[in-house]
Amino acid sequence: MLDRLTSNLQFHGEALALRSERQQVLASNLANADTPNYLARDFDFGQALRSAVARIGIDPAAPPVRLGSSGAPAPASGGTVKLAAPIGQRASPATFTSGTLALANSTAGSSLRSSAGETRLLWRMPEQPSIDGNTVDMDRERASFADNSLRYEATLRFINGSVRNTLSAIRGD
């Protein structure tokens, strides 16, 4: 029981760390909306979470421990965001889709290092190219920023609720 509870909290902790990383990437995109030749970046949250879970050895097939009435946030429906290698660099033709984010697997790109491990950053392909070479779509970035903020808060509330319910069970309240 304790192992399942610990792995459940570790999973949500990894998700929280990745949401924080993604928030920084999206904030950087918004801050550079007027920078000529700036290439908007993002990463596949689902793939990054799967990698983090595999790295720390959590069994994703294990049933979650339900401590309260709150559950994990449901995935939002929406369109896809196209990501690829930067202009002039080749991207592999293999693509994969996870949730609402379609990514092109590329050899170019940078990566972030955090407590959640290494996260591969990819460049966004603009729907409408701009004259100055900037690929930031303010509407899409704002929507992604708001969505990620909500999911971050939901994950944080879930963790807080789990800890509160566990303490309540230990105390016998």
Secondary structure, DSSP 8 states (H G I E B T S, - for coil): -HHHHHHHHHHHHHHHHHHHHHHHHHHHHHHTTTSTT---EE--HHHHHHHHHHHHT--TTS-----SS------------EEE--TTS-EEEEEEEETTEEEEEES---EEEETTEEEE-EEE--SS--TT-----HHHHHHHHHHHHHHHHHHHHHHHHHHHHHHHHHHT-
